[in-house]
């Protein structure tokens, strides 16, 4: 059952996506609330990740530089925790979406002409390529060429985390593209198109940037790997912020298609 707060949040979402003329339905409220609750899980995990890694790096400074095995193990555990939390958030959202698909509602595959570029948009496709492709390239380079064994191990851990995130992101993106339409009328079909675009972009959430910062904090000061990680973080964050800014200036994909 839609609450007053849920309806108000849905109205705000519609206005933010230039769909202010559409009245929020119970279906839209339920879908947005599922996303809001699902997003809490990876957000909480990300906050815990930042706090724990920050505290550990502060404590670990007093330890000998070569004795970083425990720090690498903690990093791997925290990466795994963030990945699991991300999967739980997606699972919760998908579980709610499936409940909203009774036979009385529109259920149709998305048009075959829809591509990753159509749904993501050029800017987000480029940003995703920079974040994930650049992260994989940096991880491989660091694992092979880093000057110290602990730095190579950290680079390898970073590479493994980015590879898992990239695989999960691609899987989630394919799922979004192939997801049936959840709609009751013409207006909710339009809303579904906008939600599809937002879900596709959420599938490529730039977590490798956060992981790169954590890895950089464990790299030897002055090492080229440290500067490479920081440069990757800056470039990746700039590309993603530019893509988000550009998306905010353009009409949502569903609205553009309707016009």
Short mmCIF file of the C-alpha atoms (twelve columns), coordinates in Angstrom:
data_MODEL
# 
_entry.id   MODEL 
# 
loop_
_atom_site.group_PDB 
_atom_site.id 
_atom_site.type_symbol 
_atom_site.label_atom_id 
_atom_site.label_alt_id 
_atom_site.label_comp_id 
_atom_site.label_asym_id 
_atom_site.label_seq_id 
_atom_site.Cartn_x 
_atom_site.Cartn_y 
_atom_site.Cartn_z 
_atom_site.pdbx_PDB_model_num 
ATOM 1   C CA . UNK A 1   0.000  0.000   0.000   1 
ATOM 2   C CA . UNK A 2   1.364  3.398   -1.033  1 
ATOM 3   C CA . UNK A 3   2.092  5.787   1.826   1 
ATOM 4   C CA . UNK A 4   1.851  9.579   1.638   1 
ATOM 5   C CA . UNK A 5   5.644  9.851   1.866   1 
ATOM 6   C CA . UNK A 6   6.053  7.281   -0.878  1 
ATOM 7   C CA . UNK A 7   3.651  9.161   -3.141  1 
ATOM 8   C CA . UNK A 8   5.444  12.435  -2.475  1 
ATOM 9   C CA . UNK A 9   8.803  10.833  -3.270  1 
ATOM 10  C CA . UNK A 10  7.296  9.495   -6.500  1 
ATOM 11  C CA . UNK A 11  6.049  12.984  -7.447  1 
ATOM 12  C CA . UNK A 12  9.497  14.395  -6.771  1 
ATOM 13  C CA . UNK A 13  11.055 11.671  -8.931  1 
ATOM 14  C CA . UNK A 14  8.630  12.411  -11.770 1 
ATOM 15  C CA . UNK A 15  9.388  16.136  -11.605 1 
ATOM 16  C CA . UNK A 16  13.111 15.420  -11.552 1 
ATOM 17  C CA . UNK A 17  12.738 13.354  -14.719 1 
ATOM 18  C CA . UNK A 18  10.570 15.969  -16.450 1 
ATOM 19  C CA . UNK A 19  7.447  13.851  -16.130 1 
ATOM 20  C CA . UNK A 20  5.594  16.210  -13.834 1 
ATOM 21  C CA . UNK A 21  2.374  15.816  -15.832 1 
ATOM 22  C CA . UNK A 22  2.202  12.123  -14.931 1 
ATOM 23  C CA . UNK A 23  0.282  11.272  -11.765 1 
ATOM 24  C CA . UNK A 24  2.187  8.764   -9.574  1 
ATOM 25  C CA . UNK A 25  0.459  5.384   -9.572  1 
ATOM 26  C CA . UNK A 26  0.639  2.731   -6.902  1 
ATOM 27  C CA . UNK A 27  2.796  0.697   -9.280  1 
ATOM 28  C CA . UNK A 28  5.370  3.476   -9.641  1 
ATOM 29  C CA . UNK A 29  5.439  4.115   -5.891  1 
ATOM 30  C CA . UNK A 30  6.080  0.422   -5.231  1 
ATOM 31  C CA . UNK A 31  8.894  0.275   -7.795  1 
ATOM 32  C CA . UNK A 32  10.610 3.406   -6.485  1 
ATOM 33  C CA . UNK A 33  10.324 2.270   -2.875  1 
ATOM 34  C CA . UNK A 34  11.902 -1.069  -3.826  1 
ATOM 35  C CA . UNK A 35  14.848 0.776   -5.336  1 
ATOM 36  C CA . UNK A 36  15.175 3.074   -2.334  1 
ATOM 37  C CA . UNK A 37  15.262 0.146   0.109   1 
ATOM 38  C CA . UNK A 38  17.526 -1.919  -2.112  1 
ATOM 39  C CA . UNK A 39  20.027 0.945   -2.385  1 
ATOM 40  C CA . UNK A 40  20.344 1.147   1.386   1 
ATOM 41  C CA . UNK A 41  22.227 -2.161  1.530   1 
ATOM 42  C CA . UNK A 42  25.238 -1.258  -0.693  1 
ATOM 43  C CA . UNK A 43  25.259 2.306   0.676   1 
ATOM 44  C CA . UNK A 44  25.555 1.005   4.242   1 
ATOM 45  C CA . UNK A 45  28.249 -1.435  3.148   1 
ATOM 46  C CA . UNK A 46  30.158 1.353   1.407   1 
ATOM 47  C CA . UNK A 47  30.027 3.489   4.558   1 
ATOM 48  C CA . UNK A 48  31.299 0.614   6.692   1 
ATOM 49  C CA . UNK A 49  34.022 0.005   4.095   1 
ATOM 50  C CA . UNK A 50  35.253 3.610   4.286   1 
ATOM 51  C CA . UNK A 51  35.211 3.727   8.099   1 
ATOM 52  C CA . UNK A 52  36.902 0.359   8.638   1 
ATOM 53  C CA . UNK A 53  39.573 0.905   5.996   1 
ATOM 54  C CA . UNK A 54  40.289 4.400   7.335   1 
ATOM 55  C CA . UNK A 55  40.667 3.109   10.894  1 
ATOM 56  C CA . UNK A 56  42.825 0.213   9.793   1 
ATOM 57  C CA . UNK A 57  45.188 2.353   7.766   1 
ATOM 58  C CA . UNK A 58  45.562 4.674   10.748  1 
ATOM 59  C CA . UNK A 59  46.459 1.760   13.052  1 
ATOM 60  C CA . UNK A 60  48.603 -0.081  10.501  1 
ATOM 61  C CA . UNK A 61  51.025 2.843   10.125  1 
ATOM 62  C CA . UNK A 62  52.831 1.768   13.277  1 
ATOM 63  C CA . UNK A 63  53.430 -1.727  11.885  1 
ATOM 64  C CA . UNK A 64  56.537 -2.631  9.877   1 
ATOM 65  C CA . UNK A 65  56.146 -1.744  6.205   1 
ATOM 66  C CA . UNK A 66  56.762 -5.326  5.070   1 
ATOM 67  C CA . UNK A 67  54.159 -6.806  7.402   1 
ATOM 68  C CA . UNK A 68  51.064 -5.971  5.370   1 
ATOM 69  C CA . UNK A 69  49.553 -9.453  4.991   1 
ATOM 70  C CA . UNK A 70  46.783 -8.718  7.489   1 
ATOM 71  C CA . UNK A 71  46.005 -5.427  5.740   1 
ATOM 72  C CA . UNK A 72  45.729 -7.166  2.366   1 
ATOM 73  C CA . UNK A 73  43.464 -9.807  3.892   1 
ATOM 74  C CA . UNK A 74  41.250 -7.126  5.414   1 
ATOM 75  C CA . UNK A 75  41.092 -5.320  2.062   1 
ATOM 76  C CA . UNK A 76  40.012 -8.515  0.299   1 
ATOM 77  C CA . UNK A 77  37.350 -9.155  2.953   1 
ATOM 78  C CA . UNK A 78  35.962 -5.625  2.702   1 
ATOM 79  C CA . UNK A 79  35.890 -5.790  -1.114  1 
ATOM 80  C CA . UNK A 80  33.932 -9.029  -0.858  1 
ATOM 81  C CA . UNK A 81  31.524 -7.462  1.641   1 
ATOM 82  C CA . UNK A 82  30.768 -4.540  -0.698  1 
ATOM 83  C CA . UNK A 83  30.230 -6.909  -3.645  1 
ATOM 84  C CA . UNK A 84  27.876 -9.132  -1.635  1 
ATOM 85  C CA . UNK A 85  25.946 -6.075  -0.419  1 
ATOM 86  C CA . UNK A 86  25.592 -4.844  -4.004  1 
ATOM 87  C CA . UNK A 87  24.223 -8.238  -5.056  1 
ATOM 88  C CA . UNK A 88  21.768 -8.250  -2.142  1 
ATOM 89  C CA . UNK A 89  20.468 -4.838  -3.163  1 
ATOM 90  C CA . UNK A 90  19.908 -5.997  -6.739  1 
ATOM 91  C CA . UNK A 91  18.296 -9.222  -5.509  1 
ATOM 92  C CA . UNK A 92  15.841 -7.343  -3.315  1 
ATOM 93  C CA . UNK A 93  14.829 -5.023  -6.149  1 
ATOM 94  C CA . UNK A 94  14.382 -7.931  -8.576  1 
ATOM 95  C CA . UNK A 95  12.300 -9.814  -5.995  1 
ATOM 96  C CA . UNK A 96  9.899  -6.889  -5.665  1 
ATOM 97  C CA . UNK A 97  9.764  -6.380  -9.456  1 
ATOM 98  C CA . UNK A 98  8.688  -9.984  -9.964  1 
ATOM 99  C CA . UNK A 99  5.854  -9.532  -7.492  1 
ATOM 100 C CA . UNK A 100 4.602  -6.606  -9.578  1 
ATOM 101 C CA . UNK A 101 4.105  -8.757  -12.677 1 
ATOM 102 C CA . UNK A 102 0.615  -10.276 -12.393 1 
ATOM 103 C CA . UNK A 103 -1.026 -11.348 -15.686 1 
ATOM 104 C CA . UNK A 104 -3.299 -8.278  -15.701 1 
ATOM 105 C CA . UNK A 105 -0.373 -5.932  -16.316 1 
ATOM 106 C CA . UNK A 106 1.518  -5.303  -19.518 1 
ATOM 107 C CA . UNK A 107 4.337  -7.826  -19.959 1 
ATOM 108 C CA . UNK A 108 6.351  -7.423  -23.118 1 
ATOM 109 C CA . UNK A 109 9.993  -7.752  -23.967 1 
ATOM 110 C CA . UNK A 110 11.789 -4.505  -24.676 1 
ATOM 111 C CA . UNK A 111 12.025 -3.709  -28.415 1 
ATOM 112 C CA . UNK A 112 14.760 -5.619  -30.222 1 
ATOM 113 C CA . UNK A 113 16.205 -2.318  -31.498 1 
ATOM 114 C CA . UNK A 114 17.168 -1.344  -27.963 1 
ATOM 115 C CA . UNK A 115 20.918 -1.529  -27.408 1 
ATOM 116 C CA . UNK A 116 23.271 -0.818  -24.539 1 
ATOM 117 C CA . UNK A 117 24.049 2.549   -26.140 1 
ATOM 118 C CA . UNK A 118 20.330 3.404   -26.416 1 
ATOM 119 C CA . UNK A 119 19.657 2.673   -22.754 1 
ATOM 120 C CA . UNK A 120 22.859 3.909   -21.123 1 
ATOM 121 C CA . UNK A 121 23.553 6.872   -23.383 1 
ATOM 122 C CA . UNK A 122 26.963 7.650   -24.942 1 
ATOM 123 C CA . UNK A 123 28.357 9.524   -21.917 1 
ATOM 124 C CA . UNK A 124 27.609 6.761   -19.413 1 
ATOM 125 C CA . UNK A 125 28.865 4.101   -21.820 1 
ATOM 126 C CA . UNK A 126 32.192 5.952   -22.119 1 
ATOM 127 C CA . UNK A 127 32.350 6.532   -18.347 1 
ATOM 128 C CA . UNK A 128 31.657 2.857   -17.640 1 
ATOM 129 C CA . UNK A 129 34.358 1.820   -20.105 1 
ATOM 130 C CA . UNK A 130 36.877 4.166   -18.470 1 
ATOM 131 C CA . UNK A 131 36.029 3.035   -14.923 1 
ATOM 132 C CA . UNK A 132 35.870 -0.716  -15.500 1 
ATOM 133 C CA . UNK A 133 38.189 -1.092  -18.497 1 
ATOM 134 C CA . UNK A 134 40.728 1.284   -16.987 1 
ATOM 135 C CA . UNK A 135 40.517 -0.497  -13.649 1 
ATOM 136 C CA . UNK A 136 41.182 -3.893  -15.239 1 
ATOM 137 C CA . UNK A 137 44.116 -2.505  -17.213 1 
ATOM 138 C CA . UNK A 138 45.587 -0.822  -14.141 1 
ATOM 139 C CA . UNK A 139 45.163 -3.953  -12.029 1 
ATOM 140 C CA . UNK A 140 46.938 -6.145  -14.582 1 
ATOM 141 C CA . UNK A 141 49.764 -3.635  -14.997 1 
ATOM 142 C CA . UNK A 142 50.251 -3.225  -11.245 1 
ATOM 143 C CA . UNK A 143 50.127 -6.982  -10.587 1 
ATOM 144 C CA . UNK A 144 52.842 -7.574  -13.187 1 
ATOM 145 C CA . UNK A 145 55.103 -4.548  -12.784 1 
ATOM 146 C CA . UNK A 146 54.756 -3.197  -9.222  1 
ATOM 147 C CA . UNK A 147 58.212 -2.913  -7.577  1 
ATOM 148 C CA . UNK A 148 57.368 -4.542  -4.220  1 
ATOM 149 C CA . UNK A 149 55.599 -7.884  -3.539  1 
ATOM 150 C CA . UNK A 150 53.008 -6.273  -1.175  1 
ATOM 151 C CA . UNK A 151 52.185 -3.692  -3.849  1 
ATOM 152 C CA . UNK A 152 51.778 -6.440  -6.445  1 
ATOM 153 C CA . UNK A 153 49.485 -8.344  -4.098  1 
ATOM 154 C CA . UNK A 154 47.355 -5.250  -3.490  1 
ATOM 155 C CA . UNK A 155 47.170 -4.641  -7.241  1 
ATOM 156 C CA . UNK A 156 46.121 -8.250  -7.777  1 
ATOM 157 C CA . UNK A 157 43.426 -7.915  -5.102  1 
ATOM 158 C CA . UNK A 158 42.224 -4.709  -6.768  1 
ATOM 159 C CA . UNK A 159 42.174 -6.480  -10.141 1 
ATOM 160 C CA . UNK A 160 40.094 -9.357  -8.757  1 
ATOM 161 C CA . UNK A 161 37.567 -6.965  -7.195  1 
ATOM 162 C CA . UNK A 162 37.192 -4.915  -10.389 1 
ATOM 163 C CA . UNK A 163 36.859 -8.082  -12.489 1 
ATOM 164 C CA . UNK A 164 34.052 -9.394  -10.269 1 
ATOM 165 C CA . UNK A 165 32.286 -6.009  -10.285 1 
ATOM 166 C CA . UNK A 166 32.610 -5.788  -14.075 1 
ATOM 167 C CA . UNK A 167 31.153 -9.282  -14.532 1 
ATOM 168 C CA . UNK A 168 28.274 -8.569  -12.153 1 
ATOM 169 C CA . UNK A 169 27.628 -5.202  -13.815 1 
ATOM 170 C CA . UNK A 170 27.453 -6.779  -17.277 1 
ATOM 171 C CA . UNK A 171 25.107 -9.482  -15.981 1 
ATOM 172 C CA . UNK A 172 22.850 -6.888  -14.329 1 
ATOM 173 C CA . UNK A 173 22.901 -4.761  -17.488 1 
ATOM 174 C CA . UNK A 174 21.802 -7.690  -19.662 1 
ATOM 175 C CA . UNK A 175 19.043 -8.469  -17.153 1 
ATOM 176 C CA . UNK A 176 17.783 -4.882  -17.310 1 
ATOM 177 C CA . UNK A 177 17.787 -4.879  -21.115 1 
ATOM 178 C CA . UNK A 178 15.818 -8.129  -21.279 1 
ATOM 179 C CA . UNK A 179 13.431 -7.321  -18.427 1 
ATOM 180 C CA . UNK A 180 9.727  -7.379  -19.324 1 
ATOM 181 C CA . UNK A 181 7.878  -4.073  -19.235 1 
ATOM 182 C CA . UNK A 182 6.044  -3.480  -15.969 1 
ATOM 183 C CA . UNK A 183 3.162  -1.174  -16.837 1 
ATOM 184 C CA . UNK A 184 -0.580 -0.624  -16.595 1 
ATOM 185 C CA . UNK A 185 -1.150 2.047   -19.257 1 
ATOM 186 C CA . UNK A 186 0.657  4.304   -21.748 1 
ATOM 187 C CA . UNK A 187 1.985  6.614   -19.034 1 
ATOM 188 C CA . UNK A 188 3.465  3.801   -16.957 1 
ATOM 189 C CA . UNK A 189 5.101  2.356   -20.086 1 
ATOM 190 C CA . UNK A 190 6.852  5.714   -20.481 1 
ATOM 191 C CA . UNK A 191 7.879  5.613   -16.813 1 
ATOM 192 C CA . UNK A 192 9.151  2.051   -17.245 1 
ATOM 193 C CA . UNK A 193 11.450 3.237   -20.027 1 
ATOM 194 C CA . UNK A 194 12.975 5.895   -17.761 1 
ATOM 195 C CA . UNK A 195 13.387 3.387   -14.921 1 
ATOM 196 C CA . UNK A 196 15.088 0.994   -17.319 1 
ATOM 197 C CA . UNK A 197 17.675 3.634   -18.184 1 
ATOM 198 C CA . UNK A 198 18.298 4.450   -14.518 1 
ATOM 199 C CA . UNK A 199 18.603 0.768   -13.596 1 
ATOM 200 C CA . UNK A 200 21.075 0.211   -16.444 1 
ATOM 201 C CA . UNK A 201 23.248 3.056   -15.183 1 
ATOM 202 C CA . UNK A 202 22.997 1.746   -11.621 1 
ATOM 203 C CA . UNK A 203 24.286 -1.628  -12.853 1 
ATOM 204 C CA . UNK A 204 27.582 0.107   -13.663 1 
ATOM 205 C CA . UNK A 205 27.897 1.913   -10.345 1 
ATOM 206 C CA . UNK A 206 31.554 3.120   -10.206 1 
ATOM 207 C CA . UNK A 207 32.615 1.215   -7.090  1 
ATOM 208 C CA . UNK A 208 36.087 0.520   -8.560  1 
ATOM 209 C CA . UNK A 209 36.895 4.175   -7.859  1 
ATOM 210 C CA . UNK A 210 36.258 3.647   -4.144  1 
ATOM 211 C CA . UNK A 211 38.264 0.424   -4.194  1 
ATOM 212 C CA . UNK A 212 41.154 2.193   -5.955  1 
ATOM 213 C CA . UNK A 213 41.324 4.764   -3.167  1 
ATOM 214 C CA . UNK A 214 41.457 1.996   -0.573  1 
ATOM 215 C CA . UNK A 215 44.198 0.214   -2.520  1 
ATOM 216 C CA . UNK A 216 46.175 3.449   -2.882  1 
ATOM 217 C CA . UNK A 217 46.240 3.861   0.891   1 
ATOM 218 C CA . UNK A 218 48.173 0.582   1.166   1 
ATOM 219 C CA . UNK A 219 50.700 1.254   -1.593  1 
ATOM 220 C CA . UNK A 220 54.258 2.376   -0.788  1 
ATOM 221 C CA . UNK A 221 54.615 6.158   -0.841  1 
ATOM 222 C CA . UNK A 222 56.384 7.309   -3.989  1 
ATOM 223 C CA . UNK A 223 55.585 4.152   -5.957  1 
ATOM 224 C CA . UNK A 224 54.294 4.704   -9.507  1 
ATOM 225 C CA . UNK A 225 51.415 2.346   -8.640  1 
ATOM 226 C CA . UNK A 226 50.188 4.847   -6.038  1 
ATOM 227 C CA . UNK A 227 50.170 7.704   -8.536  1 
ATOM 228 C CA . UNK A 228 48.549 5.488   -11.170 1 
ATOM 229 C CA . UNK A 229 45.730 4.592   -8.765  1 
ATOM 230 C CA . UNK A 230 45.182 8.230   -7.823  1 
ATOM 231 C CA . UNK A 231 45.202 9.303   -11.478 1 
ATOM 232 C CA . UNK A 232 42.718 6.530   -12.317 1 
ATOM 233 C CA . UNK A 233 40.470 7.654   -9.457  1 
ATOM 234 C CA . UNK A 234 40.522 11.280  -10.640 1 
ATOM 235 C CA . UNK A 235 39.872 10.454  -14.300 1 
ATOM 236 C CA . UNK A 236 37.178 7.887   -13.518 1 
ATOM 237 C CA . UNK A 237 35.363 10.199  -11.116 1 
ATOM 238 C CA . UNK A 238 35.535 13.098  -13.594 1 
ATOM 239 C CA . UNK A 239 34.124 10.959  -16.419 1 
ATOM 240 C CA . UNK A 240 31.275 9.673   -14.274 1 
ATOM 241 C CA . UNK A 241 30.397 13.106  -12.882 1 
ATOM 242 C CA . UNK A 242 30.402 14.535  -16.416 1 
ATOM 243 C CA . UNK A 243 28.077 11.751  -17.572 1 
ATOM 244 C CA . UNK A 244 25.700 12.416  -14.665 1 
ATOM 245 C CA . UNK A 245 25.757 16.148  -15.358 1 
ATOM 246 C CA . UNK A 246 25.037 15.570  -19.036 1 
ATOM 247 C CA . UNK A 247 22.193 13.196  -18.190 1 
ATOM 248 C CA . UNK A 248 20.648 15.848  -15.948 1 
ATOM 249 C CA . UNK A 249 20.655 18.353  -18.804 1 
ATOM 250 C CA . UNK A 250 18.999 16.006  -21.282 1 
ATOM 251 C CA . UNK A 251 15.447 14.753  -21.400 1 
ATOM 252 C CA . UNK A 252 14.981 11.184  -20.110 1 
ATOM 253 C CA . UNK A 253 15.166 8.555   -22.811 1 
ATOM 254 C CA . UNK A 254 11.522 7.533   -22.439 1 
ATOM 255 C CA . UNK A 255 10.312 11.122  -22.707 1 
ATOM 256 C CA . UNK A 256 12.482 11.776  -25.746 1 
ATOM 257 C CA . UNK A 257 11.125 8.649   -27.405 1 
ATOM 258 C CA . UNK A 258 7.562  9.740   -26.700 1 
ATOM 259 C CA . UNK A 259 8.185  13.057  -28.418 1 
# 
